């Protein structure tokens, strides 16, 4: 494999910054990277999942993937800039997928702190959320990350391109950063693209661990509540890990295929 160039190596150790400190160009690069990485990690499904990131202080102006573009091909320059308050959005020649507008538009319109919103159908999370009890048990550190802080939504009221369903999802996710959506998929919210991607990354790993453990057919041995609470709190002290991990992942993209930055 080619050596990492000096610029990529420096990117990997840059100090993390908040989304509000970044300009739109940098947000485009980070969001494009999230698409490419989601494809690498098999977190997406077909061309009908969506990520978005706010670029205005009120959160209502946001970037989203173009309609039916495969995650592995997304480039920063082609991300569509939308306004959650613009009722004519779906009349535009570059209108997004209707389900993207219904859910992401509603979330960005309602929740100014939803700086990055990642919605997809990862295989293990999707399998788990189809069970009668989809709770992620605290089996290890990754699963305990979500102990007591995951919202399980069982009220799906219609297809995701229904504005009423988009409004319901936006109302349900307010105050939460992780939502397991019954019979649907997952949505995570973060203060930056990097923070949101870290949640998504660990959420799918936690679901994979759970599904694999359940698949053995043997009794589970989860942590007791006190230990699970302690481990969940531990994760809140690692706020810099997400941006650091994301920077490293972008360095890998820069080595293999930096076209996401175009």
The 8 nearest C-alpha neighbors of each residue, nearest first, counted from 0:
[[1, 2, 255, 254, 3, 251, 256, 4],
 [2, 0, 3, 254, 255, 4, 253, 251],
 [1, 3, 4, 0, 254, 5, 255, 8],
 [4, 2, 254, 7, 8, 1, 5, 250],
 [3, 5, 7, 6, 2, 8, 254, 253],
 [4, 6, 8, 7, 9, 3, 10, 2],
 [5, 7, 9, 8, 4, 10, 3, 11],
 [8, 6, 10, 250, 9, 4, 5, 3],
 [7, 9, 5, 11, 6, 10, 4, 3],
 [8, 10, 6, 11, 7, 12, 5, 13],
 [11, 9, 7, 13, 8, 12, 6, 246],
 [10, 12, 246, 247, 8, 9, 13, 250],
 [13, 11, 10, 9, 14, 8, 246, 243],
 [14, 12, 10, 11, 15, 9, 246, 243],
 [13, 15, 12, 16, 243, 242, 10, 11],
 [16, 14, 242, 13, 17, 243, 239, 246],
 [17, 15, 20, 14, 18, 21, 242, 19],
 [16, 18, 20, 19, 191, 21, 15, 190],
 [17, 19, 191, 21, 20, 16, 190, 114],
 [18, 20, 17, 21, 56, 54, 22, 55],
 [21, 19, 17, 18, 16, 22, 25, 23],
 [20, 22, 18, 19, 25, 26, 23, 17],
 [23, 21, 24, 25, 26, 20, 54, 19],
 [22, 24, 26, 25, 54, 27, 21, 28],
 [23, 25, 27, 22, 26, 28, 75, 21],
 [26, 24, 28, 27, 23, 22, 21, 29],
 [27, 25, 23, 29, 28, 24, 30, 22],
 [28, 26, 75, 24, 30, 25, 29, 31],
 [27, 29, 25, 75, 31, 260, 26, 30],
 [30, 28, 32, 26, 31, 27, 25, 33],
 [29, 31, 33, 27, 32, 28, 26, 192],
 [32, 30, 75, 28, 34, 33, 29, 74],
 [31, 33, 29, 35, 30, 34, 36, 28],
 [32, 34, 30, 36, 31, 35, 37, 29],
 [35, 33, 70, 37, 31, 32, 36, 38],
 [34, 36, 71, 32, 38, 37, 33, 70],
 [37, 35, 39, 33, 38, 34, 32, 40],
 [38, 36, 42, 34, 40, 39, 35, 33],
 [37, 39, 41, 35, 36, 71, 40, 70],
 [40, 38, 36, 37, 41, 35, 71, 42],
 [39, 41, 37, 38, 42, 36, 43, 200],
 [42, 40, 38, 39, 43, 37, 121, 122],
 [41, 43, 121, 37, 40, 38, 120, 119],
 [44, 42, 119, 41, 120, 121, 38, 37],
 [43, 45, 120, 46, 48, 47, 42, 119],
 [44, 46, 47, 43, 69, 48, 67, 70],
 [47, 45, 67, 69, 68, 48, 44, 70],
 [46, 48, 45, 67, 44, 49, 96, 66],
 [49, 47, 119, 46, 118, 43, 44, 50],
 [48, 50, 118, 99, 64, 119, 117, 47],
 [51, 49, 117, 116, 118, 63, 64, 52],
 [50, 52, 63, 116, 62, 115, 117, 61],
 [53, 51, 115, 62, 61, 114, 116, 54],
 [52, 54, 61, 58, 114, 60, 55, 115],
 [53, 55, 61, 60, 23, 58, 52, 56],
 [54, 56, 58, 60, 57, 53, 59, 61],
 [57, 55, 58, 54, 19, 111, 53, 59],
 [58, 56, 111, 55, 59, 60, 112, 53],
 [59, 57, 111, 53, 55, 56, 107, 60],
 [58, 60, 83, 108, 107, 57, 82, 61],
 [61, 59, 82, 55, 81, 58, 54, 53],
 [60, 62, 53, 52, 81, 54, 80, 59],
 [61, 63, 80, 52, 51, 79, 78, 81],
 [64, 62, 51, 79, 78, 50, 65, 61],
 [63, 65, 78, 79, 49, 66, 50, 68],
 [66, 64, 95, 68, 79, 78, 67, 63],
 [65, 67, 95, 96, 68, 64, 94, 93],
 [66, 68, 46, 47, 69, 65, 96, 64],
 [67, 69, 66, 46, 65, 70, 73, 64],
 [68, 70, 46, 71, 72, 67, 73, 45],
 [69, 71, 34, 72, 73, 35, 38, 68],
 [70, 72, 35, 38, 69, 73, 34, 39],
 [73, 71, 70, 69, 74, 35, 68, 259],
 [72, 74, 70, 31, 71, 259, 34, 69],
 [75, 73, 259, 31, 76, 77, 261, 260],
 [74, 76, 27, 28, 31, 260, 77, 261],
 [75, 77, 74, 78, 261, 27, 260, 28],
 [78, 76, 75, 74, 79, 65, 73, 64],
 [77, 79, 64, 63, 76, 75, 65, 62],
 [80, 78, 63, 62, 65, 64, 77, 81],
 [79, 81, 62, 61, 78, 63, 60, 82],
 [82, 80, 61, 60, 62, 79, 83, 88],
 [81, 83, 60, 84, 85, 59, 61, 80],
 [82, 84, 104, 59, 108, 85, 60, 107],
 [85, 83, 82, 86, 108, 59, 104, 60],
 [84, 86, 82, 87, 83, 88, 81, 89],
 [87, 85, 88, 84, 89, 83, 82, 90],
 [88, 86, 90, 85, 89, 91, 84, 94],
 [89, 87, 90, 86, 91, 85, 94, 81],
 [88, 90, 94, 91, 87, 95, 97, 86],
 [91, 89, 87, 88, 94, 92, 93, 86],
 [90, 92, 94, 93, 89, 88, 87, 95],
 [93, 91, 94, 90, 89, 95, 88, 66],
 [94, 92, 91, 95, 65, 79, 66, 89],
 [95, 93, 91, 89, 92, 88, 90, 96],
 [96, 94, 66, 65, 97, 93, 100, 99],
 [95, 97, 66, 99, 98, 100, 94, 67],
 [98, 96, 100, 160, 99, 101, 95, 89],
 [97, 99, 160, 101, 159, 100, 96, 102],
 [100, 98, 96, 97, 103, 102, 101, 49],
 [99, 101, 104, 97, 98, 103, 102, 95],
 [100, 102, 165, 98, 162, 99, 104, 160],
 [101, 103, 165, 105, 99, 104, 100, 98],
 [104, 102, 106, 105, 100, 99, 107, 101],
 [103, 105, 100, 83, 107, 106, 102, 101],
 [104, 106, 108, 102, 103, 107, 166, 169],
 [107, 105, 169, 103, 109, 108, 104, 110],
 [108, 106, 59, 104, 110, 109, 105, 58],
 [107, 109, 105, 83, 59, 106, 104, 110],
 [108, 110, 106, 107, 105, 111, 169, 170],
 [111, 109, 107, 112, 113, 106, 108, 173],
 [112, 110, 58, 57, 113, 107, 109, 114],
 [111, 113, 110, 114, 190, 58, 189, 57],
 [114, 112, 111, 110, 115, 188, 189, 107],
 [113, 115, 53, 190, 52, 112, 191, 189],
 [114, 116, 52, 189, 192, 113, 188, 191],
 [117, 115, 188, 51, 50, 187, 52, 113],
 [116, 118, 50, 187, 186, 51, 188, 49],
 [119, 117, 186, 49, 185, 50, 48, 116],
 [118, 120, 48, 43, 185, 184, 121, 49],
 [119, 121, 184, 43, 125, 44, 185, 122],
 [122, 120, 42, 124, 125, 43, 123, 119],
 [123, 121, 125, 124, 126, 120, 42, 41],
 [124, 122, 126, 207, 125, 206, 121, 127],
 [123, 125, 127, 206, 126, 121, 122, 203],
 [126, 124, 122, 128, 184, 123, 127, 121],
 [127, 125, 123, 129, 124, 128, 122, 130],
 [126, 128, 124, 133, 129, 125, 130, 123],
 [127, 129, 133, 125, 181, 130, 126, 124],
 [130, 128, 127, 182, 126, 181, 125, 131],
 [131, 129, 132, 133, 128, 127, 126, 181],
 [130, 132, 133, 129, 128, 127, 134, 181],
 [131, 133, 130, 134, 128, 127, 129, 135],
 [134, 132, 128, 127, 130, 131, 135, 129],
 [135, 133, 132, 136, 151, 127, 128, 149],
 [134, 136, 142, 133, 137, 209, 206, 205],
 [135, 137, 138, 134, 221, 142, 143, 209],
 [138, 136, 143, 142, 221, 222, 139, 227],
 [139, 137, 221, 136, 142, 222, 143, 220],
 [140, 138, 142, 141, 137, 143, 222, 221],
 [139, 141, 143, 142, 144, 230, 138, 137],
 [140, 142, 144, 143, 205, 139, 201, 204],
 [141, 143, 205, 137, 144, 139, 140, 138],
 [142, 144, 137, 146, 140, 145, 141, 231],
 [143, 145, 231, 141, 142, 146, 140, 234],
 [146, 144, 143, 148, 149, 142, 147, 231],
 [145, 147, 143, 148, 144, 231, 137, 227],
 [146, 148, 149, 145, 228, 231, 150, 143],
 [149, 147, 145, 146, 150, 177, 175, 176],
 [150, 148, 177, 145, 178, 147, 151, 146],
 [149, 151, 178, 179, 177, 152, 148, 175],
 [152, 150, 179, 178, 180, 149, 153, 181],
 [151, 153, 180, 181, 154, 179, 150, 178],
 [154, 152, 181, 155, 151, 180, 182, 179],
 [155, 153, 152, 156, 181, 180, 167, 168],
 [156, 154, 157, 153, 181, 164, 152, 180],
 [155, 157, 154, 164, 158, 163, 167, 159],
 [156, 158, 155, 164, 159, 161, 163, 160],
 [157, 159, 160, 161, 164, 156, 155, 98],
 [160, 158, 98, 161, 164, 165, 157, 101],
 [161, 159, 98, 97, 158, 101, 162, 165],
 [160, 162, 164, 163, 159, 158, 165, 101],
 [163, 161, 165, 101, 164, 166, 160, 102],
 [162, 164, 166, 161, 165, 167, 101, 157],
 [163, 165, 167, 161, 162, 166, 159, 157],
 [166, 164, 102, 101, 162, 168, 167, 163],
 [165, 167, 169, 163, 164, 168, 105, 162],
 [166, 168, 164, 170, 165, 169, 171, 163],
 [167, 169, 171, 165, 170, 166, 172, 164],
 [170, 168, 106, 166, 172, 167, 171, 105],
 [169, 171, 167, 168, 173, 172, 166, 109],
 [172, 170, 168, 169, 173, 167, 152, 174],
 [173, 171, 175, 169, 170, 168, 174, 178],
 [174, 172, 175, 170, 171, 169, 110, 176],
 [173, 175, 172, 176, 171, 110, 170, 112],
 [176, 174, 172, 173, 177, 150, 178, 149],
 [175, 177, 188, 187, 189, 178, 174, 172],
 [178, 176, 187, 149, 175, 186, 150, 188],
 [179, 177, 150, 186, 185, 151, 149, 180],
 [178, 180, 185, 151, 152, 150, 181, 184],
 [181, 179, 152, 184, 183, 185, 178, 151],
 [180, 182, 153, 128, 183, 152, 129, 179],
 [183, 181, 129, 128, 180, 184, 125, 155],
 [182, 184, 180, 181, 125, 120, 185, 128],
 [185, 183, 120, 180, 125, 119, 179, 182],
 [186, 184, 179, 180, 178, 118, 119, 120],
 [185, 187, 118, 178, 117, 177, 119, 179],
 [186, 188, 177, 117, 176, 116, 195, 178],
 [189, 187, 116, 176, 195, 115, 113, 117],
 [190, 188, 195, 115, 191, 194, 114, 113],
 [189, 191, 114, 194, 115, 113, 18, 112],
 [192, 190, 18, 194, 193, 189, 115, 114],
 [191, 193, 195, 115, 194, 196, 30, 29],
 [192, 194, 242, 196, 191, 195, 245, 241],
 [195, 193, 197, 191, 241, 189, 196, 192],
 [196, 194, 189, 192, 198, 197, 193, 188],
 [197, 195, 199, 193, 198, 194, 200, 192],
 [196, 198, 200, 241, 194, 195, 199, 201],
 [199, 197, 195, 196, 201, 200, 202, 194],
 [200, 198, 202, 196, 197, 201, 203, 195],
 [201, 199, 197, 198, 202, 203, 196, 204],
 [200, 202, 204, 198, 203, 199, 205, 197],
 [203, 201, 199, 205, 204, 200, 198, 206],
 [202, 204, 206, 205, 201, 200, 124, 207],
 [205, 203, 201, 207, 206, 202, 208, 200],
 [206, 204, 142, 202, 208, 203, 207, 141],
 [207, 205, 209, 203, 124, 204, 123, 208],
 [208, 206, 204, 123, 210, 209, 205, 203],
 [207, 209, 205, 211, 206, 210, 212, 204],
 [208, 210, 206, 212, 207, 211, 213, 205],
 [209, 211, 213, 207, 212, 208, 214, 206],
 [212, 210, 214, 208, 209, 213, 207, 215],
 [211, 213, 209, 214, 210, 215, 208, 219],
 [214, 212, 210, 215, 211, 216, 209, 217],
 [213, 215, 211, 216, 212, 210, 217, 209],
 [214, 216, 217, 213, 212, 211, 218, 210],
 [217, 215, 214, 213, 218, 212, 219, 211],
 [216, 218, 215, 219, 213, 212, 214, 220],
 [219, 217, 220, 216, 213, 215, 212, 221],
 [220, 218, 221, 217, 212, 213, 138, 136],
 [219, 221, 218, 222, 138, 137, 223, 136],
 [222, 220, 138, 137, 219, 136, 223, 139],
 [223, 221, 137, 227, 226, 138, 224, 220],
 [222, 224, 226, 225, 227, 221, 137, 228],
 [223, 225, 227, 226, 228, 222, 229, 137],
 [226, 224, 228, 227, 223, 229, 222, 230],
 [225, 227, 229, 228, 223, 224, 222, 230],
 [228, 226, 224, 230, 229, 225, 143, 222],
 [229, 227, 231, 225, 226, 230, 224, 232],
 [228, 230, 226, 232, 227, 231, 233, 225],
 [229, 231, 233, 227, 232, 228, 143, 226],
 [232, 230, 144, 228, 233, 234, 229, 143],
 [231, 233, 229, 235, 230, 234, 228, 236],
 [234, 232, 230, 231, 235, 236, 229, 237],
 [233, 235, 237, 236, 232, 231, 144, 230],
 [236, 234, 232, 233, 237, 238, 231, 144],
 [235, 237, 234, 233, 238, 232, 239, 240],
 [236, 238, 234, 235, 240, 239, 233, 241],
 [239, 237, 240, 236, 235, 241, 234, 242],
 [240, 238, 237, 241, 242, 243, 15, 236],
 [241, 239, 243, 237, 238, 242, 244, 197],
 [240, 242, 244, 197, 194, 243, 239, 193],
 [243, 241, 245, 193, 244, 240, 239, 15],
 [242, 244, 240, 246, 241, 245, 239, 247],
 [245, 243, 247, 241, 246, 242, 240, 248],
 [244, 246, 248, 242, 247, 243, 193, 241],
 [247, 245, 11, 249, 243, 248, 244, 242],
 [248, 246, 11, 250, 244, 245, 249, 243],
 [247, 249, 245, 251, 250, 246, 244, 252],
 [250, 248, 252, 246, 251, 247, 253, 245],
 [249, 251, 253, 247, 7, 248, 252, 11],
 [252, 250, 254, 248, 249, 253, 255, 247],
 [253, 251, 249, 255, 254, 256, 250, 257],
 [254, 252, 257, 250, 251, 256, 255, 249],
 [253, 255, 251, 252, 3, 256, 250, 257],
 [254, 256, 252, 253, 251, 257, 1, 0],
 [255, 257, 252, 258, 253, 254, 259, 251],
 [256, 258, 253, 259, 252, 260, 255, 254],
 [259, 257, 260, 261, 256, 74, 253, 72],
 [258, 260, 74, 257, 261, 31, 75, 32],
 [259, 261, 258, 28, 75, 257, 74, 31],
 [260, 258, 259, 74, 75, 76, 257, 28]]
